């Protein structure tokens, strides 16, 4: 599913990733933990094709990411990858439904078809009565579920989540992580989650610990 080999990354002379290698299987839920500055988010952004490594290779679904040009990479990202961030990045002028539809519209799906799929996802996530509300009218947990629906709208094979429960209370955070397992079982997606919350990370199939730009431990 995902193969990462010997990834290095530096910023302004500071080495952030120091030869990271890992493999993630299809339908696996993997959490990456570590202190601030360990390189977790940088690794996630590079695997998720949002940033480029200085060296090393990344393969997702048997496709070598480094061999794709900008246009092909953008298309691959839109079809195969979903993103969930701590900051939801919802467009304030759009409704929950419209925010979820955006990736499908970019993909070229018809407005009607995209809205049908988005409505189904929002209903599955318990937001049937919030579909036409704008972000400012939603709670933090509701906004996060809208962001989850948006990440799933194009049926990506892998979902990357960077501190997805960072702004949620304990119960909401646990519910969100449990939701990832439910979605994995229903849609066969793979999840890679960066989190500071070790207790929630232990719910995953596997927990990787990072320190000083390297993976130093694997549990699960």
Secondary structure, 3 states (H helix, E strand, C coil): CEEEEEEEEEECCEEEEEEEEEEECCCCEEEEECCCCCCHHHHHHHHCCCCCCCEEEEEECCEEHHHCCHHHHHHHHHHHEEEEECCCCCCCCCEHHHHHHHHHHHHCCCHHHHHHHHHHHHHHCCCCCCCCCEHHHCCHHHHHHHHHHHHHCCCCCEEEEECCCCCCCHHHHHHHHHHHHHHHHHHCCEEEEECCCHHHHCCCCEEEEEECCEEEEEEC
